[in-house]
Amino acid sequence: MYPADSGDASLAAAPPPAAQGATVPHILEQDGHLGAWLERQGQPAWRARAIRRWLFERRAATFADMTDLPKDLRTGLDRDFRIWTTSIARHSKADDGTEKLLLALHDGQRIECVLLRDGDRRTVCISSQVGCAMGCVFCASGLDGVIRNLTTGEILEQLLRLQQLLPATERLSHIVVMGMGEPLANLDRLLPALAVAQDPEGLGISQRRITVSTVGLPAAIDRLAAENPGYHLAVSLHAAEDQLRTRLVPVNKSIGLVEVMAAADRYWEASGRRLTFEYVLLGGVNDSPEDAGRLARLLGRRAALVNVIPYNSVAGLEWREPSKGSQERFLDVLRQAGVNVQVRRRKGARIDAACGQLRRLERQA
Ligand code: SAH
């Protein structure tokens, strides 16, 4: 029912616009298309770098904005490429500075991405797939399964769309891949996008400030450890014993906590950096002091941070938010056991900033 561990192969991204004949290639696809085009135009290869700088650093919204490129080059680019393949279907702003975009993709699918403001931080939360195949029972993103992988260009476009919301004096500082989808099931397209995000000639966001959140797919975690252990990994646990975890995170059935923790440990060895474990607190389901005790024992002496996320209610689902009291008791047990724990503050709740929620609302409307 769920895709194999590493996911990638079984689920293709939509054909890039280039392959669809009538549509124009996306300049953000990292597929070598631009390099080949420049060569055909008799343009030096370094123009690709100049164009990239315009897109990422100088925030050009059109090719016409790229004023130091020769006029005929700008006209050619405008004819043969497009910068934006999405349109903004909805833009919501919360009082706390959180902004959320619902983006319509070229094939009519919709995804969400969010800009969070916290002190100096300008964190963006981006999606990796349309829908999700993991089936977590409390999450709005996967209620209708997965529709397709996002392309590298679509992942990058979210970053540029969100960057456009900032004044010129501010930069994006952190990326969390915690929007819609399971990022480790789309590594083939995600990794090239994150490479551009961290490139000094791209967005220049250091790897340490890029967090990839996963349901815990061991083979894909191992691949990330082998190829790129610099990213901060967050593993979504939500339960510390298999029966409950399989109920909440159905993909756990064929994996199991022993394998998830072993893969997390291997990633930690490869990266040398503290891991984060996420735990959504569902009232009356996984929020008892016993659950907290089990979680503390599961983590043992690992150098880990536990990110406790009070359930954000999803219309149509019967799960409850944890009471203040049970939340406090849960945190106390963990702290007394010496576990590093933080509660993820809820931002943008009023604009349905939790993953998948806005897209669902739109579809129900
Ligand atoms: N597929 C990735 C990214 C999911 S979104 C993963 O599983 O980690 C990031 C986090 O938000 C995950 O821990 C996810 O379980 C959690 N989440 C999903 N729906 C939620 C909800 N309604 N309330 C609180 N957290 C939620």
Residues whose N, C-alpha, C, O or C-beta is under 5 A from the ligand:
A	BS01	SAH	F138 C139 A140 V177 M178 G179 G181 E182 P183 S213 T214 V215 A234 S236 E278 V280 I309 P310 Y311 N312 V314 A354 C355
